Amino acid sequence: MEENSSKEKIPDKCPHCGHKLSPWQQVLLNVDRILTCKNCWYKIILTTPPTKDQSEIDESLSSQNDKE
Ligand SMILES: [Zn+2]
């Protein structure tokens, strides 16, 4: 089996100061899930958002619909 899908997008620049990350830094970020920007020392942390919760929110929203 090959897992070729990249679910997450690795940022190519610091979200804080916009400093461009080198390809090597992007690799480190992908592996460690955390990288400190060398420019502003901002900690870039990759988080995986829970996809399950979204459907629950959808359900509670639609249940508010009043039918006549
Ligand atoms: Zn930065």
N, CA, C, O and the ligand as a Tripos MOL2 file, in Angstrom:
@<TRIPOS>MOLECULE
protein
  273   271    69     0     0
PROTEIN
NO_CHARGES

@<TRIPOS>ATOM
      1 N           0.8430   -1.2100    0.0000 N.3       1 MET1
      2 CA          0.0000    0.0000    0.0000 C.3       1 MET1
      3 C           0.8740    1.2540    0.0000 C.2       1 MET1
      4 O           1.8690    1.3380    0.7190 O.2       1 MET1
      5 N           0.4930    2.1840   -0.7900 N.am      2 GLU2
      6 CA          1.2480    3.4310   -0.7790 C.3       2 GLU2
      7 C           0.3710    4.5710   -0.2860 C.2       2 GLU2
      8 O          -0.7770    4.7420   -0.6960 O.2       2 GLU2
      9 N           0.9480    5.3150    0.5830 N.am      3 GLU3
     10 CA          0.2100    6.4620    1.1150 C.3       3 GLU3
     11 C           0.7690    7.7240    0.4850 C.2       3 GLU3
     12 O           1.7620    8.2930    0.9400 O.2       3 GLU3
     13 N           0.1180    8.1250   -0.5440 N.am      4 ASN4
     14 CA          0.6300    9.2450   -1.3120 C.3       4 ASN4
     15 C          -0.1170   10.5380   -1.0000 C.2       4 ASN4
     16 O           0.2530   11.6110   -1.4770 O.2       4 ASN4
     17 N          -1.1530   10.4250   -0.2090 N.am      5 SER5
     18 CA         -1.9890   11.6020    0.0260 C.3       5 SER5
     19 C          -1.3890   12.4890    1.1120 C.2       5 SER5
     20 O          -1.1150   12.0380    2.2240 O.2       5 SER5
     21 N          -1.1990   13.7220    0.7740 N.am      6 SER6
     22 CA         -0.7510   14.6770    1.7780 C.3       6 SER6
     23 C          -1.9660   15.4460    2.2630 C.2       6 SER6
     24 O          -2.4440   16.3790    1.6190 O.2       6 SER6
     25 N          -2.4430   15.0250    3.4110 N.am      7 LYS7
     26 CA         -3.6800   15.6370    3.9150 C.3       7 LYS7
     27 C          -3.4460   17.0750    4.3440 C.2       7 LYS7
     28 O          -4.3140   17.9380    4.2100 O.2       7 LYS7
     29 N          -2.2520   17.3040    4.8600 N.am      8 GLU8
     30 CA         -2.0130   18.6160    5.4020 C.3       8 GLU8
     31 C          -1.1060   19.4250    4.5030 C.2       8 GLU8
     32 O          -0.2050   18.8920    3.8560 O.2       8 GLU8
     33 N          -1.3540   20.6940    4.4740 N.am      9 LYS9
     34 CA         -0.4940   21.5620    3.6860 C.3       9 LYS9
     35 C           0.5650   22.1510    4.5960 C.2       9 LYS9
     36 O           0.2640   22.7740    5.6140 O.2       9 LYS9
     37 N           1.7880   21.9450    4.2140 N.am     10 ILE10
     38 CA          2.8770   22.5130    4.9900 C.3      10 ILE10
     39 C           3.0810   23.9550    4.5450 C.2      10 ILE10
     40 O           3.2920   24.2220    3.3620 O.2      10 ILE10
     41 N           3.0190   24.8710    5.4840 N.am     11 PRO11
     42 CA          3.2070   26.2780    5.1130 C.3      11 PRO11
     43 C           4.6130   26.5220    4.5770 C.2      11 PRO11
     44 O           5.5840   25.9670    5.0910 O.2      11 PRO11
     45 N           4.7190   27.3520    3.5460 N.am     12 ASP12
     46 CA          6.0400   27.6310    2.9810 C.3      12 ASP12
     47 C           6.5970   28.9430    3.5010 C.2      12 ASP12
     48 O           7.6580   29.4020    3.0810 O.2      12 ASP12
     49 N           5.8550   29.5310    4.4240 N.am     13 LYS13
     50 CA          6.3640   30.7530    5.0400 C.3      13 LYS13
     51 C           5.7990   30.8870    6.4480 C.2      13 LYS13
     52 O           4.8050   30.2520    6.8020 O.2      13 LYS13
     53 N           6.4440   31.7130    7.2260 N.am     14 CYS14
     54 CA          6.0190   31.9120    8.5990 C.3      14 CYS14
     55 C           4.6880   32.6450    8.6200 C.2      14 CYS14
     56 O           4.5680   33.7140    8.0210 O.2      14 CYS14
     57 N           3.6870   32.0980    9.2930 N.am     15 PRO15
     58 CA          2.3800   32.7520    9.3480 C.3      15 PRO15
     59 C           2.4090   34.0260   10.1730 C.2      15 PRO15
     60 O           1.4720   34.8230   10.1270 O.2      15 PRO15
     61 N           3.4580   34.2140   10.9070 N.am     16 HIS16
     62 CA          3.5400   35.3740   11.7940 C.3      16 HIS16
     63 C           4.1900   36.5630   11.1000 C.2      16 HIS16
     64 O           3.6440   37.6660   11.1140 O.2      16 HIS16
     65 N           5.3390   36.3450   10.5000 N.am     17 CYS17
     66 CA          6.0720   37.4590    9.9010 C.3      17 CYS17
     67 C           6.1820   37.3160    8.3850 C.2      17 CYS17
     68 O           6.6120   38.2500    7.7080 O.2      17 CYS17
     69 N           5.7990   36.1550    7.8440 N.am     18 GLY18
     70 CA          5.8360   35.9770    6.4000 C.3      18 GLY18
     71 C           7.2020   35.6080    5.8670 C.2      18 GLY18
     72 O           7.4070   35.5550    4.6550 O.2      18 GLY18
     73 N           8.1330   35.3540    6.7620 N.am     19 HIS19
     74 CA          9.4690   34.9520    6.3550 C.3      19 HIS19
     75 C           9.4200   33.6030    5.6540 C.2      19 HIS19
     76 O           8.8230   32.6490    6.1510 O.2      19 HIS19
     77 N          10.0570   33.5410    4.4930 N.am     20 LYS20
     78 CA          9.9810   32.3130    3.7120 C.3      20 LYS20
     79 C          10.7810   31.1950    4.3600 C.2      20 LYS20
     80 O          11.9110   31.3840    4.8100 O.2      20 LYS20
     81 N          10.1540   30.0220    4.3930 N.am     21 LEU21
     82 CA         10.8430   28.8620    4.9540 C.3      21 LEU21
     83 C          11.5900   28.1320    3.8540 C.2      21 LEU21
     84 O          11.1050   28.0130    2.7290 O.2      21 LEU21
     85 N          12.7640   27.6490    4.1870 N.am     22 SER22
     86 CA         13.5270   26.8650    3.2290 C.3      22 SER22
     87 C          12.8960   25.4850    3.1080 C.2      22 SER22
     88 O          12.2170   25.0270    4.0270 O.2      22 SER22
     89 N          13.1210   24.8160    1.9660 N.am     23 PRO23
     90 CA         12.5700   23.4570    1.7890 C.3      23 PRO23
     91 C          12.9490   22.5320    2.9390 C.2      23 PRO23
     92 O          12.1620   21.6760    3.3420 O.2      23 PRO23
     93 N          14.1280   22.7040    3.4500 N.am     24 TRP24
     94 CA         14.5790   21.8650    4.5560 C.3      24 TRP24
     95 C          13.7780   22.1590    5.8190 C.2      24 TRP24
     96 O          13.4400   21.2470    6.5740 O.2      24 TRP24
     97 N          13.4790   23.4230    6.0430 N.am     25 GLN25
     98 CA         12.6700   23.7880    7.2040 C.3      25 GLN25
     99 C          11.2600   23.2210    7.0890 C.2      25 GLN25
    100 O          10.6450   22.8240    8.0790 O.2      25 GLN25
    101 N          10.7660   23.1940    5.8470 N.am     26 GLN26
    102 CA          9.4340   22.6290    5.6340 C.3      26 GLN26
    103 C           9.4300   21.1310    5.9360 C.2      26 GLN26
    104 O           8.4500   20.5910    6.4500 O.2      26 GLN26
    105 N          10.5370   20.4750    5.6080 N.am     27 VAL27
    106 CA         10.6540   19.0550    5.9130 C.3      27 VAL27
    107 C          10.6630   18.8460    7.4220 C.2      27 VAL27
    108 O           9.9920   17.9600    7.9510 O.2      27 VAL27
    109 N          11.4380   19.6800    8.0970 N.am     28 LEU28
    110 CA         11.5100   19.5750    9.5510 C.3      28 LEU28
    111 C          10.1350   19.8120   10.1730 C.2      28 LEU28
    112 O           9.7430   19.1180   11.1110 O.2      28 LEU28
    113 N           9.4230   20.7720    9.6550 N.am     29 LEU29
    114 CA          8.0910   21.0880   10.1620 C.3      29 LEU29
    115 C           7.1470   19.9170    9.9380 C.2      29 LEU29
    116 O           6.3120   19.6060   10.7870 O.2      29 LEU29
    117 N           7.2870   19.2840    8.8060 N.am     30 ASN30
    118 CA          6.4350   18.1400    8.4870 C.3      30 ASN30
    119 C           6.7080   16.9720    9.4240 C.2      30 ASN30
    120 O           5.7950   16.2360    9.7980 O.2      30 ASN30
    121 N           7.9680   16.8120    9.7970 N.am     31 VAL31
    122 CA          8.3490   15.6860   10.6390 C.3      31 VAL31
    123 C           8.0720   15.9790   12.1130 C.2      31 VAL31
    124 O           7.4870   15.1680   12.8300 O.2      31 VAL31
    125 N           8.5090   17.1600   12.5390 N.am     32 ASP32
    126 CA          8.4270   17.4880   13.9640 C.3      32 ASP32
    127 C           7.0970   18.1150   14.3540 C.2      32 ASP32
    128 O           6.7600   18.1840   15.5370 O.2      32 ASP32
    129 N           6.3410   18.5710   13.3610 N.am     33 ARG33
    130 CA          5.0590   19.2550   13.5840 C.3      33 ARG33
    131 C           5.2450   20.6000   14.2510 C.2      33 ARG33
    132 O           4.2720   21.2880   14.5630 O.2      33 ARG33
    133 N           6.4860   20.9720   14.4670 N.am     34 ILE34
    134 CA          6.7320   22.2620   15.1110 C.3      34 ILE34
    135 C           8.0410   22.8250   14.5820 C.2      34 ILE34
    136 O           9.0140   22.0970   14.3860 O.2      34 ILE34
    137 N           8.0500   24.1210   14.3550 N.am     35 LEU35
    138 CA          9.2620   24.7500   13.8490 C.3      35 LEU35
    139 C           9.3050   26.1900   14.3490 C.2      35 LEU35
    140 O           8.2980   26.8990   14.3540 O.2      35 LEU35
    141 N          10.4850   26.5960   14.7650 N.am     36 THR36
    142 CA         10.6370   27.9640   15.2220 C.3      36 THR36
    143 C          11.1750   28.8270   14.0910 C.2      36 THR36
    144 O          12.2180   28.5360   13.5050 O.2      36 THR36
    145 N          10.4490   29.8840   13.8010 N.am     37 CYS37
    146 CA         10.8720   30.7980   12.7450 C.3      37 CYS37
    147 C          12.1710   31.4670   13.1610 C.2      37 CYS37
    148 O          12.2930   31.9880   14.2690 O.2      37 CYS37
    149 N          13.1460   31.4410   12.2460 N.am     38 LYS38
    150 CA         14.4510   32.0090   12.5660 C.3      38 LYS38
    151 C          14.4140   33.5400   12.5260 C.2      38 LYS38
    152 O          15.3330   34.2110   12.9960 O.2      38 LYS38
    153 N          13.3540   34.0610   11.9670 N.am     39 ASN39
    154 CA         13.2840   35.5050   11.8050 C.3      39 ASN39
    155 C          12.6260   36.1820   13.0100 C.2      39 ASN39
    156 O          13.1380   37.1760   13.5240 O.2      39 ASN39
    157 N          11.5040   35.6450   13.4490 N.am     40 CYS40
    158 CA         10.7710   36.2980   14.5440 C.3      40 CYS40
    159 C          10.6160   35.3780   15.7500 C.2      40 CYS40
    160 O          10.0130   35.7580   16.7540 O.2      40 CYS40
    161 N          11.1610   34.1700   15.6500 N.am     41 TRP41
    162 CA         11.1230   33.1960   16.7480 C.3      41 TRP41
    163 C           9.6970   32.7830   17.0950 C.2      41 TRP41
    164 O           9.4050   32.3720   18.2180 O.2      41 TRP41
    165 N           8.8290   32.9020   16.1170 N.am     42 TYR42
    166 CA          7.4630   32.4250   16.3020 C.3      42 TYR42
    167 C           7.4430   30.9120   16.1360 C.2      42 TYR42
    168 O           8.0860   30.3670   15.2380 O.2      42 TYR42
    169 N           6.7050   30.2420   17.0030 N.am     43 LYS43
    170 CA          6.6300   28.7880   16.9280 C.3      43 LYS43
    171 C           5.5000   28.3730   16.0130 C.2      43 LYS43
    172 O           4.3260   28.5560   16.3350 O.2      43 LYS43
    173 N           5.8570   27.8170   14.8800 N.am     44 ILE44
    174 CA          4.8600   27.3210   13.9390 C.3      44 ILE44
    175 C           4.5000   25.9000   14.3570 C.2      44 ILE44
    176 O           5.3530   25.0120   14.3710 O.2      44 ILE44
    177 N           3.2560   25.6970   14.6920 N.am     45 ILE45
    178 CA          2.8240   24.3750   15.1560 C.3      45 ILE45
    179 C           1.7390   23.8540   14.2230 C.2      45 ILE45
    180 O           0.7460   24.5320   13.9620 O.2      45 ILE45
    181 N           1.9450   22.6430   13.7290 N.am     46 LEU46
    182 CA          0.9340   22.0190   12.8800 C.3      46 LEU46
    183 C          -0.0700   21.2860   13.7560 C.2      46 LEU46
    184 O           0.2920   20.4810   14.6130 O.2      46 LEU46
    185 N          -1.3150   21.5810   13.5210 N.am     47 THR47
    186 CA         -2.3570   20.8960   14.2800 C.3      47 THR47
    187 C          -3.3040   20.2020   13.3240 C.2      47 THR47
    188 O          -3.6070   20.7120   12.2460 O.2      47 THR47
    189 N          -3.7620   19.0440   13.7290 N.am     48 THR48
    190 CA         -4.7200   18.3320   12.8990 C.3      48 THR48
    191 C          -6.1200   18.5790   13.4480 C.2      48 THR48
    192 O          -6.4680   18.1080   14.5310 O.2      48 THR48
    193 N          -6.9060   19.3150   12.6960 N.am     49 PRO49
    194 CA         -8.2520   19.6120   13.1670 C.3      49 PRO49
    195 C          -9.1260   18.3660   13.1740 C.2      49 PRO49
    196 O          -9.1000   17.5890   12.2200 O.2      49 PRO49
    197 N          -9.8860   18.1670   14.2180 N.am     50 PRO50
    198 CA        -10.7820   17.0100   14.2890 C.3      50 PRO50
    199 C         -11.9100   17.1280   13.2810 C.2      50 PRO50
    200 O         -12.7090   18.0640   13.3210 O.2      50 PRO50
    201 N         -11.9560   16.1680   12.3830 N.am     51 THR51
    202 CA        -12.9650   16.2450   11.3140 C.3      51 THR51
    203 C         -14.3150   15.7130   11.7810 C.2      51 THR51
    204 O         -15.3500   16.0100   11.1840 O.2      51 THR51
    205 N         -14.2950   14.9290   12.8450 N.am     52 LYS52
    206 CA        -15.5370   14.3300   13.3220 C.3      52 LYS52
    207 C         -16.5060   15.3780   13.8500 C.2      52 LYS52
    208 O         -17.7120   15.3100   13.6150 O.2      52 LYS52
    209 N         -15.9560   16.3410   14.5630 N.am     53 ASP53
    210 CA        -16.8110   17.3110   15.2460 C.3      53 ASP53
    211 C         -17.6690   18.1260   14.2920 C.2      53 ASP53
    212 O         -18.7580   18.5780   14.6460 O.2      53 ASP53
    213 N         -17.1620   18.3070   13.0740 N.am     54 GLN54
    214 CA        -17.8680   19.1800   12.1450 C.3      54 GLN54
    215 C         -19.2650   18.6520   11.8220 C.2      54 GLN54
    216 O         -20.2150   19.4300   11.7320 O.2      54 GLN54
    217 N         -19.3950   17.3480   11.6500 N.am     55 SER55
    218 CA        -20.7020   16.7960   11.3030 C.3      55 SER55
    219 C         -21.6660   16.9450   12.4760 C.2      55 SER55
    220 O         -22.8740   17.0930   12.2940 O.2      55 SER55
    221 N         -21.1100   16.9040   13.6700 N.am     56 GLU56
    222 CA        -21.9680   17.0660   14.8420 C.3      56 GLU56
    223 C         -22.5340   18.4740   14.9120 C.2      56 GLU56
    224 O         -23.6950   18.6860   15.2620 O.2      56 GLU56
    225 N         -21.6830   19.4230   14.5710 N.am     57 ILE57
    226 CA        -22.1320   20.8120   14.5720 C.3      57 ILE57
    227 C         -23.2190   21.0050   13.5170 C.2      57 ILE57
    228 O         -24.2140   21.6920   13.7480 O.2      57 ILE57
    229 N         -23.0090   20.3880   12.3600 N.am     58 ASP58
    230 CA        -23.9910   20.4800   11.2860 C.3      58 ASP58
    231 C         -25.3580   19.9490   11.7350 C.2      58 ASP58
    232 O         -26.4020   20.5260   11.4300 O.2      58 ASP58
    233 N         -25.3140   18.8510   12.4570 N.am     59 GLU59
    234 CA        -26.5760   18.2420   12.8870 C.3      59 GLU59
    235 C         -27.3270   19.1420   13.8550 C.2      59 GLU59
    236 O         -28.5400   19.3210   13.7440 O.2      59 GLU59
    237 N         -26.5970   19.7020   14.7990 N.am     60 SER60
    238 CA        -27.2600   20.5500   15.7930 C.3      60 SER60
    239 C         -27.8190   21.8060   15.1330 C.2      60 SER60
    240 O         -28.8270   22.3550   15.5790 O.2      60 SER60
    241 N         -27.1630   22.2520   14.0790 N.am     61 LEU61
    242 CA        -27.6510   23.4380   13.3860 C.3      61 LEU61
    243 C         -28.9330   23.1290   12.6310 C.2      61 LEU61
    244 O         -29.8860   23.9070   12.6710 O.2      61 LEU61
    245 N         -28.9560   21.9960   11.9450 N.am     62 SER62
    246 CA        -30.1220   21.6680   11.1240 C.3      62 SER62
    247 C         -31.3170   21.3070   12.0010 C.2      62 SER62
    248 O         -32.4650   21.4360   11.5730 O.2      62 SER62
    249 N         -31.0530   20.8550   13.2240 N.am     63 SER63
    250 CA        -32.1600   20.4900   14.1080 C.3      63 SER63
    251 C         -32.9050   21.7230   14.5930 C.2      63 SER63
    252 O         -34.0090   21.6320   15.1300 O.2      63 SER63
    253 N         -32.2800   22.8760   14.3940 N.am     64 GLN64
    254 CA        -32.9490   24.1030   14.8170 C.3      64 GLN64
    255 C         -34.0190   24.5360   13.8090 C.2      64 GLN64
    256 O         -34.8530   25.3990   14.0850 O.2      64 GLN64
    257 N         -33.9620   23.9090   12.6410 N.am     65 ASN65
    258 CA        -34.9450   24.2690   11.6200 C.3      65 ASN65
    259 C         -36.3490   23.8710   12.0620 C.2      65 ASN65
    260 O         -36.6200   22.7190   12.4000 O.2      65 ASN65
    261 N         -37.2090   24.8480   12.0450 N.am     66 ASP66
    262 CA        -38.5910   24.5600   12.4450 C.3      66 ASP66
    263 C         -39.4250   24.1720   11.2380 C.2      66 ASP66
    264 O         -39.4490   24.8500   10.2100 O.2      66 ASP66
    265 N         -40.0990   23.0610   11.4100 N.am     67 LYS67
    266 CA        -41.0010   22.6390   10.3370 C.3      67 LYS67
    267 C         -42.4300   22.9610   10.7280 C.2      67 LYS67
    268 O         -42.8150   22.8500   11.8920 O.2      67 LYS67
    269 N         -43.1970   23.3570    9.7470 N.am     68 GLU68
    270 CA        -44.5810   23.6720   10.0990 C.3      68 GLU68
    271 C         -45.5080   22.5160    9.8630 C.2      68 GLU68
    272 O         -46.7080   22.6270   10.1120 O.2      68 GLU68
    273 ZN          8.4230   34.5150   11.5310 Zn       69 ZN69
@<TRIPOS>BOND
     1     1     2 1
     2     2     3 1
     3     3     4 2
     4     3     5 am
     5     5     6 1
     6     6     7 1
     7     7     8 2
     8     7     9 am
     9     9    10 1
    10    10    11 1
    11    11    12 2
    12    11    13 am
    13    13    14 1
    14    14    15 1
    15    15    16 2
    16    15    17 am
    17    17    18 1
    18    18    19 1
    19    19    20 2
    20    19    21 am
    21    21    22 1
    22    22    23 1
    23    23    24 2
    24    23    25 am
    25    25    26 1
    26    26    27 1
    27    27    28 2
    28    27    29 am
    29    29    30 1
    30    30    31 1
    31    31    32 2
    32    31    33 am
    33    33    34 1
    34    34    35 1
    35    35    36 2
    36    35    37 am
    37    37    38 1
    38    38    39 1
    39    39    40 2
    40    39    41 am
    41    41    42 1
    42    42    43 1
    43    43    44 2
    44    43    45 am
    45    45    46 1
    46    46    47 1
    47    47    48 2
    48    47    49 am
    49    49    50 1
    50    50    51 1
    51    51    52 2
    52    51    53 am
    53    53    54 1
    54    54    55 1
    55    55    56 2
    56    55    57 am
    57    57    58 1
    58    58    59 1
    59    59    60 2
    60    59    61 am
    61    61    62 1
    62    62    63 1
    63    63    64 2
    64    63    65 am
    65    65    66 1
    66    66    67 1
    67    67    68 2
    68    67    69 am
    69    69    70 1
    70    70    71 1
    71    71    72 2
    72    71    73 am
    73    73    74 1
    74    74    75 1
    75    75    76 2
    76    75    77 am
    77    77    78 1
    78    78    79 1
    79    79    80 2
    80    79    81 am
    81    81    82 1
    82    82    83 1
    83    83    84 2
    84    83    85 am
    85    85    86 1
    86    86    87 1
    87    87    88 2
    88    87    89 am
    89    89    90 1
    90    90    91 1
    91    91    92 2
    92    91    93 am
    93    93    94 1
    94    94    95 1
    95    95    96 2
    96    95    97 am
    97    97    98 1
    98    98    99 1
    99    99   100 2
   100    99   101 am
   101   101   102 1
   102   102   103 1
   103   103   104 2
   104   103   105 am
   105   105   106 1
   106   106   107 1
   107   107   108 2
   108   107   109 am
   109   109   110 1
   110   110   111 1
   111   111   112 2
   112   111   113 am
   113   113   114 1
   114   114   115 1
   115   115   116 2
   116   115   117 am
   117   117   118 1
   118   118   119 1
   119   119   120 2
   120   119   121 am
   121   121   122 1
   122   122   123 1
   123   123   124 2
   124   123   125 am
   125   125   126 1
   126   126   127 1
   127   127   128 2
   128   127   129 am
   129   129   130 1
   130   130   131 1
   131   131   132 2
   132   131   133 am
   133   133   134 1
   134   134   135 1
   135   135   136 2
   136   135   137 am
   137   137   138 1
   138   138   139 1
   139   139   140 2
   140   139   141 am
   141   141   142 1
   142   142   143 1
   143   143   144 2
   144   143   145 am
   145   145   146 1
   146   146   147 1
   147   147   148 2
   148   147   149 am
   149   149   150 1
   150   150   151 1
   151   151   152 2
   152   151   153 am
   153   153   154 1
   154   154   155 1
   155   155   156 2
   156   155   157 am
   157   157   158 1
   158   158   159 1
   159   159   160 2
   160   159   161 am
   161   161   162 1
   162   162   163 1
   163   163   164 2
   164   163   165 am
   165   165   166 1
   166   166   167 1
   167   167   168 2
   168   167   169 am
   169   169   170 1
   170   170   171 1
   171   171   172 2
   172   171   173 am
   173   173   174 1
   174   174   175 1
   175   175   176 2
   176   175   177 am
   177   177   178 1
   178   178   179 1
   179   179   180 2
   180   179   181 am
   181   181   182 1
   182   182   183 1
   183   183   184 2
   184   183   185 am
   185   185   186 1
   186   186   187 1
   187   187   188 2
   188   187   189 am
   189   189   190 1
   190   190   191 1
   191   191   192 2
   192   191   193 am
   193   193   194 1
   194   194   195 1
   195   195   196 2
   196   195   197 am
   197   197   198 1
   198   198   199 1
   199   199   200 2
   200   199   201 am
   201   201   202 1
   202   202   203 1
   203   203   204 2
   204   203   205 am
   205   205   206 1
   206   206   207 1
   207   207   208 2
   208   207   209 am
   209   209   210 1
   210   210   211 1
   211   211   212 2
   212   211   213 am
   213   213   214 1
   214   214   215 1
   215   215   216 2
   216   215   217 am
   217   217   218 1
   218   218   219 1
   219   219   220 2
   220   219   221 am
   221   221   222 1
   222   222   223 1
   223   223   224 2
   224   223   225 am
   225   225   226 1
   226   226   227 1
   227   227   228 2
   228   227   229 am
   229   229   230 1
   230   230   231 1
   231   231   232 2
   232   231   233 am
   233   233   234 1
   234   234   235 1
   235   235   236 2
   236   235   237 am
   237   237   238 1
   238   238   239 1
   239   239   240 2
   240   239   241 am
   241   241   242 1
   242   242   243 1
   243   243   244 2
   244   243   245 am
   245   245   246 1
   246   246   247 1
   247   247   248 2
   248   247   249 am
   249   249   250 1
   250   250   251 1
   251   251   252 2
   252   251   253 am
   253   253   254 1
   254   254   255 1
   255   255   256 2
   256   255   257 am
   257   257   258 1
   258   258   259 1
   259   259   260 2
   260   259   261 am
   261   261   262 1
   262   262   263 1
   263   263   264 2
   264   263   265 am
   265   265   266 1
   266   266   267 1
   267   267   268 2
   268   267   269 am
   269   269   270 1
   270   270   271 1
   271   271   272 2
@<TRIPOS>SUBSTRUCTURE
     1 MET1         2 RESIDUE 1 A MET
     2 GLU2         6 RESIDUE 1 A GLU
     3 GLU3        10 RESIDUE 1 A GLU
     4 ASN4        14 RESIDUE 1 A ASN
     5 SER5        18 RESIDUE 1 A SER
     6 SER6        22 RESIDUE 1 A SER
     7 LYS7        26 RESIDUE 1 A LYS
     8 GLU8        30 RESIDUE 1 A GLU
     9 LYS9        34 RESIDUE 1 A LYS
    10 ILE10       38 RESIDUE 1 A ILE
    11 PRO11       42 RESIDUE 1 A PRO
    12 ASP12       46 RESIDUE 1 A ASP
    13 LYS13       50 RESIDUE 1 A LYS
    14 CYS14       54 RESIDUE 1 A CYS
    15 PRO15       58 RESIDUE 1 A PRO
    16 HIS16       62 RESIDUE 1 A HIS
    17 CYS17       66 RESIDUE 1 A CYS
    18 GLY18       70 RESIDUE 1 A GLY
    19 HIS19       74 RESIDUE 1 A HIS
    20 LYS20       78 RESIDUE 1 A LYS
    21 LEU21       82 RESIDUE 1 A LEU
    22 SER22       86 RESIDUE 1 A SER
    23 PRO23       90 RESIDUE 1 A PRO
    24 TRP24       94 RESIDUE 1 A TRP
    25 GLN25       98 RESIDUE 1 A GLN
    26 GLN26      102 RESIDUE 1 A GLN
    27 VAL27      106 RESIDUE 1 A VAL
    28 LEU28      110 RESIDUE 1 A LEU
    29 LEU29      114 RESIDUE 1 A LEU
    30 ASN30      118 RESIDUE 1 A ASN
    31 VAL31      122 RESIDUE 1 A VAL
    32 ASP32      126 RESIDUE 1 A ASP
    33 ARG33      130 RESIDUE 1 A ARG
    34 ILE34      134 RESIDUE 1 A ILE
    35 LEU35      138 RESIDUE 1 A LEU
    36 THR36      142 RESIDUE 1 A THR
    37 CYS37      146 RESIDUE 1 A CYS
    38 LYS38      150 RESIDUE 1 A LYS
    39 ASN39      154 RESIDUE 1 A ASN
    40 CYS40      158 RESIDUE 1 A CYS
    41 TRP41      162 RESIDUE 1 A TRP
    42 TYR42      166 RESIDUE 1 A TYR
    43 LYS43      170 RESIDUE 1 A LYS
    44 ILE44      174 RESIDUE 1 A ILE
    45 ILE45      178 RESIDUE 1 A ILE
    46 LEU46      182 RESIDUE 1 A LEU
    47 THR47      186 RESIDUE 1 A THR
    48 THR48      190 RESIDUE 1 A THR
    49 PRO49      194 RESIDUE 1 A PRO
    50 PRO50      198 RESIDUE 1 A PRO
    51 THR51      202 RESIDUE 1 A THR
    52 LYS52      206 RESIDUE 1 A LYS
    53 ASP53      210 RESIDUE 1 A ASP
    54 GLN54      214 RESIDUE 1 A GLN
    55 SER55      218 RESIDUE 1 A SER
    56 GLU56      222 RESIDUE 1 A GLU
    57 ILE57      226 RESIDUE 1 A ILE
    58 ASP58      230 RESIDUE 1 A ASP
    59 GLU59      234 RESIDUE 1 A GLU
    60 SER60      238 RESIDUE 1 A SER
    61 LEU61      242 RESIDUE 1 A LEU
    62 SER62      246 RESIDUE 1 A SER
    63 SER63      250 RESIDUE 1 A SER
    64 GLN64      254 RESIDUE 1 A GLN
    65 ASN65      258 RESIDUE 1 A ASN
    66 ASP66      262 RESIDUE 1 A ASP
    67 LYS67      266 RESIDUE 1 A LYS
    68 GLU68      270 RESIDUE 1 A GLU
    69 ZN69       273 GROUP 0 **** ****
